[in-house]
Amino acid sequence: MKKFAVVFTAAVLAVSVVAAFAATDALVGACIYKFDDTFMTGVRNAMRAEMDKQGGELEIVDSQNRQPMQNDQVDAYISKGANALIVNPVDRTAAEPLMNKAKVEGLPIVFVNREPYAEVMNAYDKIWYVGAKAEESGTQSGQIIADYFKANPKADRNGDGKIQYIMIRGEQGHQDATLRTEFSTKAMKDAGFEIVELGNDTANWDKVQATDKMKGFISAVGIDAIEAVLANNDDMALGAIEALKAEGYNMGDPAKYIPVVGVDATAPALEAMKDGSMLGTVLNDADNQGYAAVRVAVLAADGKPVTEESIGYKITDGKYIWIPYRPVTVDNYQELMK
């Protein structure tokens, strides 16, 4: 585990991160909404690493961003005799049918990263959720922008005392996209800034789409009018940076720099921070989300109690394992780099 993750985990968890597991022969079937999502790739890698420690079998399939395909994949795991399920749903509103499939079979099911509605979580006694509170990431990304403007008065390029910004959102209706957008703007206001939104659109967590959307914003309002860019994840932040670079910005000239902030602290984002093209991000701890999901699934599959002591993570309301976010800036990004 990376140094930053070790320090971070020790600070936020009330119990040991290293849980004592006996070897298991459990088969855990996992569905990931799509494999080419950079953050979920990190979660997948962590899941595999944790299962290697547990000694069980983990199968992971790509749902290719198609909910019907994921439904069929869950059916296939059940037919195959999986002892537990881990699901990163394509559509959080479709979690109930997946829960019902598990409930009929008495199978433990762990949802990851996309939180089912409370009524779904309350309808079954072998269901858990591992993820992070999206409002935290929104608040922290907005604070990074606010802190930058406080430390760099010239960032207010037109001198009007306001932050003129672009917002690039994730998937329409996605809980994380909604909360990250809401709380990032709230954080800038709470820091004492008036804000002016110059553009706001979805890019579905995708770098290429974000590049296209950012090019459209630049054409619509002019590069000189934009003072900041907030994106709901790092891939979209990096896409926005590509569009800025096409205009000669964020390539090392301090006079041609627009601060861009994302969420996830992916490896490509950290590299962009290293080269100075990206201002900051927020750690969405893929490692600990993956570790926790597998620990819960293995214990539940083996019929053992899922407790804070047994998994090494805090549990809220008996079902929720929240992995906190942390802001990543020029002061600490190097601690996350491998």
Disulfide bonds with the S-S distance in Angstrom:
none
